[in-house]
Amino acid sequence: MPEDFKQDNFRQRQETDDDKFKSDIPDPEEVYNPKYHKKNSGYDNIGIYPDNEERNMSMLTHLAGFAMYIFPAAGNIIGPLLVWLSQKDKSEFINQHGKAALNFQISFTIYYTITALLALFSFGILFFLPGIVWIFHTIYMILMAIKAKNGEETSCPFSFPFLK
């Protein structure tokens, strides 16, 4: 065989082999930085993924609701409010989780008040209602903190959208 034919045949095979693997190689425009983008995260559609500090602060906004054990009257609102106000300008992720945590805490403060009044005015018949609210409150506070730590969007069940 002539040498030119071998060279051309080799080039054709090489191009064909390269085409097979082209789909596996991402386009440079599609390559994402794991610091700002993570597949299957709630923030996938806007192309950001929170870094570790943002996720920790977002988790803290949810866990700050446990301040109700230090300041019983409004500690569950004051804790997340302080964290959110000090960190909301640093990241949209922290801002969203801070608003969600505050909406959740305000809603559960209303639920605590209503169930306590129902227990009081039912002469103790509905004494278990504040306990049920406390169980849901604690469980969902921890679940939302875990979601924040994983970099996911949070959906706060049973909460009213006071802050949007």
PyMOL commands that set and color helices and strands:
alter all, ss='L'
color gray80, all
select helices_A, chain A and resi 3-22+44-46+52-69+75-87+92-121+129-149
alter helices_A, ss='H'
color red, helices_A
deselect
rebuild
show_as cartoon
